[in-house]
Structure formats: structure tokens, C-alpha cells
């Protein structure tokens, strides 16, 4: 026998190894399936969490973007007003609680008066005789809006502070973010007659 026959022609208890085909045993196949299943499960879980986190971040960014737009509009209207209509304005009460509550500003024509109110969770602005229009999209809902009058006793400065709280609306497509956003600011009526 030559050396090649010795290596490949050896038998063990009557089984000739040179004629055996290479294949996986059942245990090896089950082990490979288990390893691949664990790896794929981890990958799917990671991908799912990334998708949910992305949706949450998009909703949160939408809330803050809408809040900035609303906040800037309120501040602009207060600053550009001529005076504050204290007789028709409701201060230190939540405008969400009653649709007749409002902030009324004396503005230049044709925007006199400028009125802020909340109707069904939507912050509305009414400029003069025109119809009230929403200040934000239907993806958010105002849950609280409180205006406070911080004007000086002598009437030389007229300051209005507001606290605005909103959440994603129930009709919003993404309900992954259930947080609340609260914005607080104040502005002075700049064209206040002395």
C-alpha cells in the first residue's frame, strides 16, 4: 500500500472513509438554524426600535416646529398691537375651558380687533371682521392657553405673558410620542401710547 491509500483507505469498524460524502449532521443544522435565528431576532428588534425612535423624533419635532410658529405669531401680534382691550380679554384663565374666553388686542385697521381664542383644541386668530383661522395644523391639540396681564399700574408699559401647552392630536397618524410641550413667553405692546 502506498501512502495515499493508507491515509484515505483506512477503515474504522468497517466504514470506509474514502467513500463518505461531506454533509452536515442534524445537530449541526439545528445549531446553525439556532444561531441564525438569534442573530436575525436581534437585528429585527434593533431595526424595529430604530423605526419607532424615528417616528417619535418626527412627532416631537413637529410639535416643537408648530409651537415655534404659534409662539412667534402670538408675540408678533402682541408687539404690533396699539393697545390691549382689557374689557373683552380674559386673563389668568384657561382659554381652552370656554370657547368664549379670548385675548383681544386693539390693532391697526383692518385687523382691529385681533382676537386669540381656542376652539376644540385649535388655537384661532381673528383679524378684524374676517373669519377666525387656525394658527396650527390639526396634528397638534392645544390643552391649555393662559394669558396674564403684567401691565404696569400707570399704564406706561403693557406686557402680556402666555403659557401654551399642547400635545399630538388623537387624529395624528403617529401616536408613538405621547409627550406634552409647554411654551412660555411674554411680550410688550410696543406702540403703547404714553
Secondary structure, DSSP 8 states (H G I E B T S, - for coil): --HHHHHHS-EETTEEGGG------HHHHHHHHHHHHHHHHHHHHHHHHHHHHHHHHHHHHHHHHHHHHHHHHHHHHHHH-SEE-TTT---SSBTTT-TT--EEEE-STTS-SEEEEEETTEEEEEETTS--EESS-TTEEEEEEEEEE---TTSS--EEEEEEEEEE-TTSS--S---EEEEEEEEE-TT---
